Amino acid sequence: MVQKQSASQIRRIEELQQYVRSVDKVRKLIAELEANRAAKLSILNGICGNIARELSHMRQRALTANLGTLPDVAGSLALVAGRSGTGLMMKVRALHDGMNSMTMQLDQALKQAHEAPPAKDEEIDKS
């Protein structure tokens, strides 16, 4: 039997799907960074800045959404992306690992949101 989802469940699922879209966008930026290894430093710094900005925005949104450690991971990845002086391939590897961690956390949160029993509307009977 398929249970009907409540409005709060639907809202939560849509919110989590926005995070999944953000993760996909960051993954594309990381792939672009990796593909442009031989580019000028200014181009690489621009891509890293875009990655850091997107992750920072994701962190701010996730802090208010009660998503466990996702904001912490997004914040630390934003620092990694914005940091200079580290090797490019080490930065790309760290970003890939962090994005895999965020993907697993979001998948788990989506699974919980789909499987959660719908909250019953509480009615107060005044007798």
N, C-alpha and C positions, 0 to 999 in steps of 0.2 A: 504494500500500500504506500503510495506516495503522499507525503505530508505536504500540506500547503505551507509556504514560507510566510513568515510575518513580515511586516513592513520594515522592522528593524533589522531582520536578517538580510533582506534584499539590499538595504542601505549599506550594511556592513560588507556584503559581497561586492557591491559596486565600488565601494571605497578601496577594498583590497585589490580589485582589478585595476584601479588607477595606479596603485603602487607597482603592479606587475608591468603596466605600460611604461612607467618611469624606469624600471629595471631594464626593460628591453631597449629603451632609448640609450641608457648608459652603456649597455652591452655593445650597441652599434658604435658609440663613440670610442669605446675601448678597442674595438676591431679596427676602426679608422686610425687610431693612434698606433696600433701595432703594424698596420699596413704602411704607414708613413714614417718608418724608422729612419730613413735616410733624408727626410725633409729638413728644412731649415729649423733652427731652434725656435724661432718666433712662431712657426706653424705648430710645432709640438707643444709649446707653452699655451697657445690658444686652445688647442684640443683639451689639454689637461685642465685649463681654466673652466671650460665648458663642463667637463666631467665633475670637477669640484663644485661648481655652482649647482648643477642638477642634484648631486648627492646632498648638498647642504639644504636645498629646498625640501628634498625628500625627508631629511632628518627633522626639519622644523614641523612638517605636516605629521610625521609619525609620532612625534612627542605628544601631540594632543590626541592621537588615536588609540593609545594604549596597545601598542604592538610589541610589547616585550623588549627584546634586545635589538630590534631592527633599527631604532634611532641611533643606538650606540655604534652599530656596524656601519651605518651610513655616514655618521660623523667621522669615524676613524678612516673610512675610505676617502672621504672628502679631504682629509689631511694628507693622506698618501698621494692623492692626485695633485694637490697643490704644492707639495713639497718639491723643492729643487735640490739638485746635488746628488740625487740617487740615480742609479742606472735606469735607463728606460725599460729594459726587459724585466728588471726586478720590480719596477712599478707596475708594469702590465701584468706580471704574474700575481702580484698582491691584489690588484684590482679584480682579476679573474676569480681568484679564490674567494674574495669578499662577496662578489656578485653571486657566486654559487651558494654561499651561505645565506645571503638574503633571499635567493630564490627558494631554497628549502624552507626557510621560515615563512615566506608568503604562501607556499603550497600548503604547509601545515595549517596556517591560519585560515586559508580558504576551505580546507577540508573540515575544520572545526565549525566554520560558519555555515557550511552546507548541512552538516549533520546535527547541529544544535537543535534541540526541541524548541518549537516556537513558544515564545513567552505568552502566557495567558494574560488577557486583559483583566486587571483587578477591578472588580466592581465592589463598591462599598454599599452594603445594604443597611439602610437606616430603619430599624424596626422600633 
